[in-house]
């Protein structure tokens, strides 16, 4: 006989800040801001990736976070067209 035990958990990821305002940026130039990701779990590591969004780039695109680890990332806005951009980047 073999006993099996498991526990389902959900990721506990903190993103700060959660909103970014790049203000005005000339076409074909860029503005960069920084943010932090923190794995709030005490037991599980996380593999994190970001969705692709027009004119928005997150660096690095993928990364791993160990329990209680925090990393700083860069988000870059590089407009290629005139107008206001309001998008959501999914983690």
C-alpha positions, -999 to 999 in steps of 0.1 A, spaced: 0 0 0 12 35 -9 -2 66 8 -3 98 -13 -7 133 -1 -9 166 -20 -19 202 -15 -30 225 -42 -19 261 -39 -21 293 -59 7 316 -68 13 345 -43 29 372 -64 32 409 -54 37 435 -82 46 470 -71 36 494 -85 6 481 -104 0 511 -126 24 529 -149 21 564 -164 47 571 -190 34 606 -197 43 620 -232 68 602 -253 80 611 -288 75 586 -316 104 561 -320 118 572 -286 113 553 -253 107 558 -216 115 532 -190 101 526 -155 110 500 -129 89 477 -108 94 448 -84 80 413 -83 80 394 -50 71 357 -45 52 358 -12 52 320 -9 74 304 17 74 270 0 71 273 -38 92 289 -65 75 307 -94 82 309 -131 69 342 -144 62 354 -180 46 385 -195 22 389 -224 32 408 -255 16 442 -259 21 467 -287 47 494 -278 53 479 -243 83 457 -234 91 441 -201 127 431 -194 133 403 -188 103 386 -205 106 355 -183 122 348 -149 121 325 -119 115 336 -83 124 315 -53 103 316 -22 104 351 -7 126 364 -35 122 399 -50 135 411 -84 134 444 -100 123 446 -137 121 473 -163 90 482 -183 96 502 -215 71 523 -236 82 528 -272 55 544 -293 54 537 -330 21 556 -337 4 588 -325 -23 586 -299 -30 574 -264 -21 539 -254 -40 522 -226 -32 485 -223 -29 457 -198 1 435 -195 -8 400 -182 16 381 -159 
